[in-house]
Structures are given as C-alpha cells and as structure tokens.
Amino acid sequence: MMQAALIQQNIAIIHTQIQSAATRDQSCPVTLIAVSKKQPVAAVEAAYLAGQRDFGENYVQEGVEKIAALSKPDVVWHFIGHLQSNKSQAVAAYFSWVHSVDRIKIANTLDAARADTGLPPLQVCVQVNIDDGQHKAGVQADEVAALCQHITQLPHLKLRGLMAIPEPGNADALVAMQQLFLRLQPRFGLDVLSMGMSGDFEQAIACGATHVRVGTAVFGARQG
Ligand SMILES: *Cc1c(COP(=O)(O)O)cnc(C)c1O
C-alpha cells in the first residue's frame, strides 16, 4: 500500500479504537494529536487529507519548518517537546499549544514572547513528572498547583490542563494523573488531560485522557 493510504487507514483504525475506549460518561470527544516528529511533510499532508487537523512536534526547528512548508491555516500545532527559553519566541509565534510547561521561568518567557506576536493566548498544559520515568521532565505532583496558580496570572497564556509521559504500560501512573487532574480541575477550570501514546492511548482514555498524542501508530516508524 502507498504510504498515504496507509496513514489514512491508520487514522481510521485509531478513531475506532478511541471510540471504543471512551467511557459512556465522557461528554467531550477525545482529540487525536498526530505526532509528526521525524516524519516528512508529505506524511503530514497525507494525514491532513484524511481529515487530521491536530499535529504534535517535539523539536522547535523541525516543527517551524514543517509548519511553514505545510502552510494550512486550519491546522492546530501542538508543541509537546522539552522547551528551552531561547526557543520561546519561535514556539510562541508558530504553535497554538504547548503541552510541556514545566517551570515558572519558561511560563514567563512564553508569556512575554506570545505578547510580542499579538496572537490570542497560547493554550498550555503543565507537564507532570508522575512516575520519575526515563523522560524525567515535568514538575513533581506536589508542585503542580503552584505552577498552575502562577500561569493563571499570565495574560498571554491560557491554562488548559495537565500532560504526562508515563512509561508505556504504567497503569498506576495513568490513574495517578487522573486523580491529580480531578483534584485540580475545579480550582483551575481545567479541561485537558494530555496523556497516552501509540502503546497506551486506549488505557489512557479509560483513565480520562482528553487528548492522546499518537505518532508511530499513525505514521509508522520515525526517520532518523
Ligand atoms: C514521540 C512522542 C509521542 C508519540 O509517541 P509514539 O509512541 O510514537 O506514539 C507522544 N508524546 C510525546 C511527548 C512524544 O515525545
């Protein structure tokens, strides 16, 4: 099968899996973010033609080049990688979402950078280090509320929720994220729980994920 047809078929299968994983009391549909890091523009185009609109990128330079090359105004770009302050300008200018806010300093630099763009507020999630996994990124669970509180005071950031990258198959971590989310949701008006990747997105949805970030199950193996 041609790669474009394969991507189209993968997306259809994932939608079916998302639907059956969603519990009856989940009122909002789950958003599929197609993680296109290390995938060529042609692959993103194929997904776009299959109706996919939310895409995730991890690396600023690669993401910015792809966003410029694709140039589709109705695509929503999510930055999901580790963020350095010196890349804040580019992220604030090209992306609509940042899922990986993990410290006050980066929240402040993103806020200032977004102000310069004149765009509406950047949609952000606080990344939680829920299981001390290999990624090690994110704030500890007991520091999440303080970072959320800080972000609510920044006019050019809109706090939407929490994000985590637990080790695949770590069910305890998914449940812990669900509990943390439910605890902070009323206080901060959160509506996004971003967790679940190719290996565990159905499990994550069963634990209340509203946004799943799926790469290889959409596009196949990454290049390079
Ligand atoms: C790469 C990546 C994904 C997608 O991973 P797959 O296993 O390919 O689905 C999701 N989230 C983050 C933060 C990533 O870095």
The ligand as an SDF file (V2000), in Angstrom:
LIG
                    3D

 15 15  0  0  0  0  0  0  0  0999 V2000
    7.1210   10.9790   20.4100 C   0  0  0  0  0  0  0  0  0  0  0  0
    6.0830   11.3830   21.3910 C   0  0  0  0  0  0  0  0  0  0  0  0
    4.7700   10.8900   21.3180 C   0  0  0  0  0  0  0  0  0  0  0  0
    4.3350    9.8320   20.3240 C   0  0  0  0  0  0  0  0  0  0  0  0
    4.9420    8.6220   20.6080 O   0  0  0  0  0  0  0  0  0  0  0  0
    4.5270    7.2800   19.8090 P   0  0  0  0  0  0  0  0  0  0  0  0
    4.9640    6.2000   20.6950 O   0  0  0  0  0  0  0  0  0  0  0  0
    5.2310    7.3120   18.5050 O   0  0  0  0  0  0  0  0  0  0  0  0
    3.0420    7.3130   19.6530 O   0  0  0  0  0  0  0  0  0  0  0  0
    3.8420   11.3950   22.2150 C   0  0  0  0  0  0  0  0  0  0  0  0
    4.1680   12.3120   23.1420 N   0  0  0  0  0  0  0  0  0  0  0  0
    5.4120   12.8080   23.2490 C   0  0  0  0  0  0  0  0  0  0  0  0
    5.7070   13.8190   24.2820 C   0  0  0  0  0  0  0  0  0  0  0  0
    6.4090   12.3420   22.3850 C   0  0  0  0  0  0  0  0  0  0  0  0
    7.6540   12.8260   22.5290 O   0  0  0  0  0  0  0  0  0  0  0  0
  1  2  1  0
  2  3  1  0
  2 14  2  0
  3  4  1  0
  3 10  2  0
  4  5  1  0
  5  6  1  0
  6  7  2  0
  6  8  1  0
  6  9  1  0
 10 11  1  0
 11 12  2  0
 12 13  1  0
 12 14  1  0
 14 15  1  0
M  END
$$$$
